Each structure stands twice: as structure tokens, then as C-alpha cells.
């Protein structure tokens, strides 16, 4: 079943094409200009080479992952002109100092409203020091606390997640916050839009954030006007503009809904029809999500308000969005929502995964749509498998991006050689981002095992332990595995020389994709 685009959406896609062409023209113009100067003046050529060397030295001394540095070093030294221009456009994960300071200031102000979780960490340490260490790490590096009073409900079926979401939205009394990488103004979101409009008419404050690149093929430029006519406030993260802009490299990949500060939703799914199998451009779509009820929802509120006011600072009083939340009586275990920011040089999403791998004793299983990992993650997975841990990775059987699919498969051989088992979801595209470990801990969120998710995007996830939802995540794996094809034996043998060369080239430039 293919995707159908209406006229307004086609106009939005045309805008994307226009921006891409305009950027390409600027890129070519810059290269020709510098090339012309280099040809006409030896000293300008010398300056270009000196700048290239200085940029390479800067890259080497950055705290970035080594696998990310190498492609840029090679590109800039081999082709100084092209390499420098490309690095200017896509190699930096930063915004203006003013905007970055604004983000930090707003975040610091909001996180002061979150509770102190030190007593919870001390309690957890009595049960398991590795568990407490993981939660302490998240708290220290992100300032998002752990909670012991929040219920977690896991959805292995996005249709059930959508039903739960619309039911909760219809009962909103104070405010609704929604932040999604992609929103499609079609059937699935149509259900949500009707509820949002009705709630807004009843006096509920409704706010929506969407990423411009993530949504550009799904909604028209008139989307915001239609929402605002219904009383729904909208903001666009990092709009596409036809001017070279390094911040375009950073996208808002989060998926968050907050209702009255009491109930929250997150997971891998966006608000587009394919995520709920209404359309199936890549076969059956497999995704998962969470519903939180209790105090931990405040951490999702912080993430939303931080982004909302970074786009345009308008809130002066945050108190109404942090109501007193009664502990959920049936809650058990620990819940810790967290956000990952690409501007702080802290690779929180990757480090949380790696801590789980390091602490795994019996098994650790992953679902990820893309498998593009650095040497550190590969080493941790390999060491876990070699010490006897059951390491399994589930990936898609039908790709949404063919070159990324080839790149994902290029990692199979080295992982399988170390005892890791890899499965492909035969019916279609597996988009879930989750892992479960030792029947005790799990992570569900938006963070893929790829460079863009781990280093470039604004992401969010939930780490939870010792609660019934962990068993639900494991059960979802057990139900999904029979629908997968294990490719372990297929990729166990050494690839041919040509395939090996292709994989080496693809993996060399993996951080640039």
C-alpha cells in the first residue's frame, strides 16, 4: 500500500526540494569561488591548506568519538576545499553561543523544579549497586531524577498506544503538550486533532512542537494556521531555510505528550499514518511506546517547556505546569525519563545503553531500525557476548532507506563473529528503539543505535527497573522473534573482497550519513 499526497503536502515537498537545490547552488558557488582564488593566488591556496590543517587539529582535539573524527580528517586533508565546506555545513553539532546559553539557562531553571532523588538512589543501592549507579549516572549527567512513584504501561502495538493516547487527551482539564519529530495531517492525527480542538474550545491550553525536516513530507505550510484557528498553539523546531546553516544538522527527534502534568506518553512512534499501519509503504510497521502516570511525568514536562521556550521564549511563570502529583498507589520499581541534547558533549543516550551492556549478566536484547555503531559500542557488545551474555539485536527486514540498510548489514559480520545473534523483522520495517536486560531493566524511547540519534539529535527515553513493564518489554521481544529471520549463520562467513571493500567505504563515512 503506497502513500498518497494531497496538493498541499506536495507543495511542502516542493519547498524541501527548493531548499535542497538552493543549498546545493550555494555549496557549488562557495567551492568555485575558493577554487578560483586558489588558482589565481598561491598564497590563498596556502592559507586554505593552513586552515584545513587547523580545522583537522581542532577536530582531533574535540571530545567527539574517534569514529566520528576519522572521516572528516580524511576528507579535509585529501580534499581541503570540498572537505572544509562540507564540514561547515554538516560537521558541527552546535548553534550560536547565545542560543546555546538560552537553552542551558531555561533548562537549568526548569530542572530546579524536579525533586531530589538522592533518597531513592540510596534505597536502590541497597538492592543493586549497578542499578543505582546507572540511575545516578543519568541524574548526574542530565539532571533528570529517578522516581519510585510512577506507573509504567508498555505498548507493543501502536494502535493500542494511539487508543490510550486519544482517551487520555479527551480527559485533559488543564493543558496538553505534544512534541513530535513528525506529524502527518492525515487519518491518525485527524483523531487527535478533533480532540485537541474540542479540548481547546473547553479552555484547555494546547501546544504542539514539530520538527520541520521530520514533518516536511507530511504536512503543508498552512498546518499552523489551521491549528491556531482551533485554538492550538504551534511551533516549528529548526525551520528549513535556503541558507547554509550548521544548526540544520540538529533535529528534534523526540516524541512526547504531557497531559495536565499527570500523564505522559513517549516511544518510537510519530503521529503519522504509517506508524499505525494505516498505510504500509515499507510493509508492516513495528513500533512501541510507553504511558507514564505519576510524578515522573514532570521530567517530560521539563523537556517540552525547554524546547518550547528555546524556539521562542514566552513563558514567565512555569508553576501552573507543575501541579502537585499524588504518588500512583499501584506503582512499583524505578522510573527515570531523560532527554539527550547534542550540544553538551555528553553522549547520554549511548552511555545509558553501554552501561546496561556492561552490567548485563544473563541477556540483553535490542530493537533498532538502524545499526550504525562506533568502536566503543561494538566493543561493549562483543565483550558481553564473549563473557556468556545472550546478546541479540533485532533490525528491519524491509528498509526505509536502502543505503542505511546496507550500512546496517555491514556491521553484522563482526558482531556475529563475537557470538551476537542478529534477527531481521521479516514482515516489514522495525522502528522500535528499546532494550531489555536480565528481567530487571529496560529502556524505551526515541534513541536509535546510529550516529545521528546518538550524537546529533535531541532525543528522549525512559529507563525503568523492577516494575511489571520490564516483563512486558521482554514479552514483546519474545512475540516478535518468531516473526523474524535469524541471519546469524548467513553473515558468519567472511564476506568476499568486493563486499568487504564496499562495507569499509560505507562504514568510513557512516558518521556523515
URCORDA-V234636 format. One line per field, one symbol per residue. psi: psi as a letter, one per 40 degrees, with the letter a starting at -180 (. if undefined). A space follows every 50 residues. Layout:
psi: ???
This chain:
psi: hihhhidddddddddddddddddddddddddddddddddehddddddddd ddddddddddeieiidddddddddddddgddddddddddeehgiaidddd ddddddddddeeeiiheddddddddddhddddddddddddeeehiiiffh ihhhhehddddddddddddeehdcihhhhidhhhgadddddddddddddd deehhhihhihdddedediieedddddddeehhiihhgihifhhhdeedh iheihhhhheedhiiiaeiigiddeefdigefahhhiiiihihadedddd ddddddddeddhhdhdhedeegihhhhhdeiiaihgiiihheeefhgddd ddddddddehddihhihhdiggiidddddddddddeeehhhihhiidhid hddddddddeeddddddeehhhihgdebhheigiiihfediihhaehigi ddddddihiiihhiifiddddddddddddddeeihhedddedihiidddd ddddddddedee.
